[in-house]
Amino acid sequence: MFSTHETIAGRTAVITGGSGVLCSEMARQLAAQKVNVAILNRTAEKGQGVADEINGSGGKAIAVAADVLDRVSLEKAKEQILEAYGRIDILINGAGGNHPDAITDIELHEEGATGKSFFELGEDGFSRVFASNFTGSFLASQVFGKELLKQESPVILNISSMSAYSPMTKVPAYSAAKAAINNFTMWMAVHFAEENLRVNAIAPGFFLTAQNKDLLTNADGSLTPRSGKIMASTPMKRFGKPADLVGTMLWLLDENYSGFVTGITVPVDGGFLAYSGV
């Protein structure tokens, strides 16, 4: 399905949150390009199934336990990866997501509206979601960045969101964190440009994942009213599929295709960002 990228064959990619719907597809496709893959999750068991699938298909993958908010666990993971593969060339910061404690029950502030409002969001829940999406990317970039700089064409690929550009209702912490990811992507790209470490991001549009399934689909599989709004604002009139991200990922990782590209966030969104609603 995807063209061969021989340039990245033999390199090692670290993928935080690697067992998720989107990042696991990235892991599988990188392994198909003969990239050695390290799948990081808070427990190694979460990524082991993906690693087993990759290894069973002739690729190379390991599942490693690491909490992106715990520098010590990231350092231990780094040593385990270096022991297995001897090098680290690519970092994909995919860990993050959302949590009910940082989500309001109502979309707009309205007098008399029922459910958890903005004023009832707890600081702990808000901080945890912001940290898992942004601070975790910062810490992983610090820990693995030193190894990346030892390679000739290293790359960091961050995962942003449409909510970075136009914040979605209900998810203020997630939206703020993803906006920070866009800015941090540009900052790192400038900081490391002369050392040839390229830093870019992908901003997925609306994809069905385990974390947003309850917000976007009903128990019977039909679309929720929120999904109806998404479809009305997405010119291609469908949700994204994990494979839709792979071409952009491969382009950004292969310097033969994007060697002069750094500091950008690429929307993969079915036209959502381009559409004004009119």
C-alpha positions as CSV (number, residue, x, y, z in Angstrom):
1,M,0.0,0.0,0.0
2,F,2.8,2.4,0.9
3,S,6.0,3.0,-1.1
4,T,9.3,1.6,0.2
5,H,11.4,4.0,2.2
6,E,14.8,2.3,2.2
7,T,16.4,5.4,3.7
8,I,14.8,4.7,7.2
9,A,15.3,0.9,7.1
10,G,17.5,-0.3,10.0
11,R,16.7,2.8,12.1
12,T,15.1,2.7,15.5
13,A,11.8,4.4,16.3
14,V,10.5,5.0,19.9
15,I,6.7,5.5,20.0
16,T,5.2,6.7,23.3
17,G,1.6,5.6,23.7
18,G,2.4,3.1,21.1
19,S,-0.5,0.7,21.8
20,G,-3.2,3.2,20.9
21,V,-5.3,2.9,17.8
22,L,-3.3,5.5,15.8
23,C,0.2,4.9,17.1
24,S,-0.1,1.1,16.8
25,E,-0.8,1.6,13.1
26,M,2.2,3.8,12.8
27,A,4.3,1.1,14.6
28,R,3.1,-1.6,12.2
29,Q,3.8,0.5,9.1
30,L,7.3,1.5,10.4
31,A,8.1,-2.1,11.0
32,A,7.0,-2.9,7.5
33,Q,9.7,-0.4,6.4
34,K,12.3,-2.5,8.3
35,V,12.4,0.1,11.2
36,N,13.1,-1.3,14.6
37,V,10.2,-0.3,16.8
38,A,10.0,0.3,20.6
39,I,6.5,0.6,21.8
40,L,6.2,2.5,25.1
41,N,3.3,2.4,27.5
42,R,2.9,2.8,31.2
43,T,2.8,-1.0,31.3
44,A,4.7,-3.1,28.8
45,E,1.7,-5.5,28.5
46,K,-0.3,-2.8,26.7
47,G,2.1,-2.8,23.8
48,Q,3.0,-6.4,23.9
49,G,0.2,-7.5,21.6
50,V,1.3,-5.0,19.0
51,A,4.9,-6.1,19.3
52,D,3.9,-9.7,19.0
53,E,1.9,-8.9,15.8
54,I,4.9,-7.1,14.3
55,N,7.3,-9.8,15.2
56,G,5.0,-12.5,13.9
57,S,4.9,-10.6,10.6
58,G,8.7,-10.6,10.3
59,G,9.3,-7.1,11.8
60,K,11.2,-6.2,14.9
61,A,9.5,-4.7,17.9
62,I,9.7,-4.6,21.6
63,A,7.3,-3.4,24.2
64,V,8.8,-1.3,27.0
65,A,7.2,0.1,30.2
66,A,7.6,3.8,30.6
67,D,5.6,6.6,32.1
68,V,6.1,9.8,30.1
69,L,5.7,11.9,33.2
70,D,8.4,10.0,35.1
71,R,11.9,10.8,33.9
72,V,13.5,7.9,35.7
73,S,11.2,5.4,33.9
74,L,12.0,7.1,30.6
75,E,15.7,6.8,31.3
76,K,15.3,3.1,32.1
77,A,13.3,2.6,28.9
78,K,16.1,4.3,26.9
79,E,18.7,1.9,28.3
80,Q,16.5,-1.1,27.5
81,I,16.0,0.2,23.9
82,L,19.7,0.8,23.4
83,E,20.5,-2.6,24.7
84,A,18.1,-4.1,22.2
85,Y,18.8,-2.0,19.1
86,G,22.0,0.0,19.9
87,R,20.6,3.3,18.5
88,I,17.6,5.7,18.5
89,D,16.8,7.7,15.4
90,I,13.1,8.6,15.6
91,L,10.8,9.7,18.5
92,I,7.1,9.8,18.0
93,N,5.4,11.5,20.9
94,G,2.0,9.8,20.8
95,A,1.2,9.5,24.5
96,G,-1.6,11.7,25.8
97,G,-5.4,11.6,25.3
98,N,-8.1,12.8,27.6
99,H,-9.9,11.9,30.8
100,P,-13.4,12.4,32.2
101,D,-12.1,14.5,35.0
102,A,-11.0,17.2,32.5
103,I,-14.2,17.1,30.3
104,T,-17.3,19.2,30.9
105,D,-20.7,17.6,30.4
106,I,-22.2,20.6,28.7
107,E,-20.8,22.3,25.5
108,L,-21.6,25.9,26.3
109,H,-22.1,27.9,29.5
110,E,-25.9,28.2,29.8
111,E,-27.9,29.2,32.8
112,G,-29.8,26.2,34.1
113,A,-27.8,23.7,32.1
114,T,-27.2,20.4,33.9
115,G,-24.0,18.4,34.2
116,K,-20.4,19.3,35.1
117,S,-19.7,22.8,34.1
118,F,-16.4,24.6,33.5
119,F,-16.5,25.8,37.1
120,E,-16.7,22.3,38.4
121,L,-13.6,21.0,36.6
122,G,-11.0,19.9,39.2
123,E,-7.5,21.2,39.1
124,D,-6.0,17.7,39.4
125,G,-7.9,16.4,36.4
126,F,-7.1,19.4,34.2
127,S,-3.4,19.3,35.2
128,R,-3.1,15.6,34.6
129,V,-4.5,15.8,31.0
130,F,-2.4,18.8,30.1
131,A,0.7,17.1,31.5
132,S,0.1,13.8,29.8
133,N,-0.2,15.5,26.4
134,F,2.4,18.3,26.7
135,T,4.8,17.7,29.6
136,G,5.1,14.0,28.6
137,S,6.2,15.1,25.1
138,F,8.7,17.5,26.6
139,L,10.2,15.0,29.0
140,A,10.5,12.3,26.3
141,S,12.1,14.7,23.9
142,Q,14.7,15.6,26.6
143,V,15.5,12.0,27.5
144,F,15.6,10.5,24.0
145,G,16.8,13.7,22.3
146,K,20.4,13.1,23.5
147,E,20.5,9.8,21.7
148,L,18.8,11.3,18.6
149,L,21.6,13.8,18.2
150,K,24.1,11.0,17.8
151,Q,22.5,10.0,14.5
152,E,22.8,11.7,11.1
153,S,19.2,12.3,10.3
154,P,17.1,12.2,13.5
155,V,13.5,13.2,13.7
156,I,11.0,14.0,16.4
157,L,7.3,13.7,15.4
158,N,4.7,15.1,17.7
159,I,1.0,14.4,17.7
160,S,-1.2,17.5,17.7
161,S,-4.9,17.8,17.0
162,M,-7.5,19.9,15.2
163,S,-8.3,21.2,18.7
164,A,-5.0,23.0,18.7
165,Y,-6.3,25.4,16.0
166,S,-9.9,25.7,17.0
167,P,-10.5,24.4,20.5
168,M,-13.4,21.9,20.8
169,T,-16.0,22.4,23.4
170,K,-15.9,20.2,26.5
171,V,-12.1,19.6,26.4
172,P,-10.2,22.7,27.5
173,A,-7.2,20.9,29.0
174,Y,-6.7,18.7,25.9
175,S,-7.1,21.7,23.6
176,A,-4.7,23.8,25.5
177,A,-2.1,21.0,25.5
178,K,-2.3,20.4,21.8
179,A,-1.9,24.1,21.1
180,A,1.2,24.0,23.2
181,I,2.4,21.0,21.2
182,N,2.2,23.1,18.0
183,N,4.3,25.9,19.5
184,F,6.8,23.5,21.1
185,T,7.3,21.8,17.8
186,M,8.3,25.1,16.2
187,W,10.5,26.0,19.2
188,M,12.4,22.7,19.1
189,A,12.7,22.8,15.3
190,V,14.5,26.1,15.6
191,H,16.6,25.1,18.6
192,F,18.0,21.9,16.9
193,A,18.0,23.0,13.3
194,E,21.8,23.4,13.0
195,E,22.3,19.9,14.6
196,N,20.1,18.4,11.8
197,L,17.4,17.2,14.2
198,R,14.1,17.9,12.5
199,V,11.0,18.3,14.5
200,N,7.5,18.3,13.0
201,A,4.0,17.3,14.0
202,I,0.9,15.7,12.6
203,A,-2.6,17.1,13.6
204,P,-5.2,14.4,13.0
205,G,-8.7,15.4,12.3
206,F,-11.4,13.2,13.8
207,F,-10.6,9.6,14.1
208,L,-12.5,7.0,16.1
209,T,-10.3,5.8,19.0
210,A,-10.9,4.0,22.3
211,Q,-10.7,7.3,24.1
212,N,-13.3,9.2,22.1
213,K,-15.7,6.4,21.1
214,D,-18.2,7.2,23.9
215,L,-18.3,10.9,22.8
216,L,-18.8,10.1,19.2
217,T,-20.9,7.0,19.0
218,N,-23.9,5.6,20.8
219,A,-24.1,2.1,22.2
220,D,-25.8,0.9,19.0
221,G,-23.0,2.3,16.9
222,S,-25.0,5.3,15.6
223,L,-23.4,8.8,15.7
224,T,-24.0,11.1,18.6
225,P,-25.1,14.7,18.0
226,R,-21.5,15.8,18.5
227,S,-20.5,13.5,15.7
228,G,-23.1,15.1,13.6
229,K,-21.4,18.5,14.1
230,I,-18.1,16.9,13.1
231,M,-19.5,15.5,9.9
232,A,-21.1,18.8,9.1
233,S,-17.7,20.5,9.4
234,T,-15.6,17.8,7.6
235,P,-15.9,18.2,3.8
236,M,-14.9,14.6,3.2
237,K,-17.8,13.5,5.4
238,R,-16.1,10.6,7.2
239,F,-13.9,9.9,10.2
240,G,-10.2,9.3,9.5
241,K,-8.8,5.8,9.4
242,P,-5.5,5.1,11.1
243,A,-3.9,4.3,7.8
244,D,-4.7,7.9,6.7
245,L,-1.8,9.1,8.9
246,V,0.9,6.8,7.6
247,G,1.8,8.5,4.3
248,T,2.3,11.8,6.1
249,M,4.3,10.1,8.8
250,L,6.6,8.4,6.3
251,W,7.1,11.6,4.4
252,L,8.1,13.5,7.5
253,L,10.5,10.8,8.7
254,D,12.4,10.2,5.5
255,E,14.9,13.0,4.8
256,N,15.0,12.1,1.1
257,Y,11.4,13.4,1.0
258,S,11.3,16.1,3.6
259,G,14.9,16.9,4.5
260,F,14.3,20.7,4.4
261,V,11.0,20.5,6.3
262,T,11.1,21.3,10.0
263,G,8.8,23.1,12.5
264,I,5.5,22.4,10.8
265,T,2.3,20.8,11.9
266,V,0.5,18.9,9.1
267,P,-3.3,18.6,9.3
268,V,-4.7,15.2,8.2
269,D,-8.3,16.1,8.7
270,G,-10.5,15.6,5.6
271,G,-10.7,19.3,5.1
272,F,-11.9,20.2,8.6
273,L,-9.3,23.1,9.1
274,A,-10.0,24.5,5.6
275,Y,-13.8,24.7,6.0
276,S,-15.4,27.9,7.3
277,G,-18.8,26.3,7.6
278,V,-20.2,28.5,4.8
